[in-house]
Amino acid sequence: MDEVWANWEKIKRAEKRGTRHMRHSAFDGIPKHLPALLRAEKLVKKARKVFADGHQADGQFSKRILTKSALAKKLFELAASAQARGWCAEELLSAETKQRERRFRRREKA
């Protein structure tokens, strides 16, 4: 399956080469207007494809296995915790996602 995806990505890159749709980075196709959580998910997905050591995309949390329910509760608790401190969880995640995207782009170029 990995080989099929790799070939698909090569075909897409070749079709876009030399056009206005050409992407200089694997991260160029992530829409800027998405809510923070959706944008973070897309960034992680791209980073896992780009980097063989996918743990760089999601940090220490990749080692913990959570159920859907436990993860949903954790996300809610994090939002509540941010709100209790007067912070906006959306803005915090958006800022963190931008920071990680910059790091991923630098690493991609290296």
SULRA-V522694 format. One record per helix or strand. SS is the DSSP state (helix for helix, strand for strand). FROM is the first residue (numbers start at 1). TO is the last residue. If there is no record, write none. Layout:
ss=SS from=FROM to=TO
ss=SS from=FROM to=TO
This chain:
ss=helix from=2 to=16
ss=helix from=36 to=50
ss=helix from=55 to=63
ss=helix from=68 to=84
ss=helix from=89 to=109
